[in-house]
């Protein structure tokens, strides 16, 4: 049984950043730990001992980490604003690898935009996401359909999808983070058009 402490996700577990987990445990591959949930980026100030939700997080995270390895090979998630990408790079600093595959779906970039943004030697693939889920977008991106993985359990599905994502060769336009900030659109209000 793979313990989260022995993987690159251990630090985030200790810092209390791994929230709303749909899956948090060993996957079907030996020595591999999987996580589906949110990774808190910025915490709210805590008053006394009350637990408050984070200001913002990487949501709908799909990731795996290998026992004994210091970096995360592949991670996908949703950011409500492209501006949070700098926090992703800071919070995950040291746990990402120049050879890793990292996908961030943003709510406030042009729906046709696909960028590559570098922080140091770490590359992020930045894609639009509107009214969809990271899971569905990643399935489309790697060219899988539900039938390909329907016989697998949730852990097996995560393995299958992220193994396919690791090998994606995407040559998106490379832009700087500052350029991305200039191009990003206003952040959409999540509660707009929702019935009360």
NORWO-V670287 format. One record per run of one state. SS is the DSSP state (h for helix, s for strand, l for the rest). FROM is the first residue (numbers start at 1). TO is the last residue. If there is no record, write none. Layout:
SS:FROM:TO
SS:FROM:TO
This chain:
l:1:3
h:4:6
l:7:9
h:10:14
l:15:17
s:18:26
l:27:31
s:32:42
l:43:55
s:56:66
l:67:71
s:72:79
l:80:81
h:82:91
l:92:95
s:96:106
l:107:113
s:114:119
l:120:121
s:122:128
l:129:133
h:134:142
l:143:145
h:146:149
l:150:153
h:154:166
l:167:172
s:173:175
l:176:176
h:177:183
l:184:196
